[in-house]
Amino acid sequence: MPLVEDNIDTHDEDLTRKFWNRFTLQHSGEMADDDKNTWVIFHEDEFNKLIYHYESIISSPIGRILHNSAADSLELIIANLASIRAKFFGKRQLNKRLVEFWELCGWGTNSFSNSTIKTNLFASVAAGFYLSTIELLENRRYKLEWSQKFTHLIDFKRSIVNNVMPHPKLIKSIPWAYLIDLEASIINCDVKLESQELGWSIEGRTSFLLPCDFFNRVIQNSSGFVEQLPSKIYEKWDLVGFDDIYSNGLIAMLESSKEVFLSMDNFVYLRDEQDWDKTIFKHMTCFGYATPQLVKQDEFTSIFQMNLTPSLPLSLGKLVGLWERANGKVAKCRITRDKRIINVEISSLLEYILEDTN
């Protein structure tokens, strides 16, 4: 008889309960907090690959874009905590809330009184989150320099900025950037968190939570200087009803999200149309991605429909990755926006090219 039983549940029940008390899953797939901020769960290795693919596609490093996007997105999210500072022992209470928030998001347990943090986050992203956190805590603006001397250890050097700097603006140019309403009903998910010495994991894989606003700011902030993507990328994605001002950044994020999914050892088997619901729930919904609904399918094409959602670029990229893994074919995806409705038509790229040449 084996000394250790298989399938031992190693999750942290208290941490998992706190997490799902703070964040809820909507039927449409969004993971939201009480302030309607939307989030996605990322495995550490998948996030690092996403950055690698995105930089490769746009042929430019984006470290500064990641930093600024992270800082702006978190500043807006935690702005409502500023009122705590005015209370008795307010700064101490605020520091406690911020430490707990970082822990719950899987960003590590850190004391913001010193200039070093331990985190599983990508360094430039961690620096952006740290900057917003310390600025709220100290109620002043800083210029930040950072260096990563070890894999998970980041040192910061900050200097006071005396100029008055406005708060970040909402993203008005991207129509899917924000969730309009929270649904009254929510769904349960069996994702359980496991405590680690640094952050938390899911099924043994180091993971953390990231705001969808961060990814949309990366798209907005990088689209302006990306004039052209490789032709092999354009032929895979067809956008209808989307503005050219952000389309290159959107396509790059769609392709990156798809490639990350395909790079992992994910088995996808679809016997019939009914299997799409449980496949999408397993790979997407439980991690904060949207829940597209299959509306039509034949031997050549699958058509899905969903509402605009802040996780749109990540969600549709992963959806196409699921389709490619299940069908064993490179996909051609046509995404059509009709006000707040998104229609997604996925077919074989090779068959599309052959049909187009005839």
Disulfide bonds with the S-S distance in Angstrom:
Cys189-Cys286 2.44
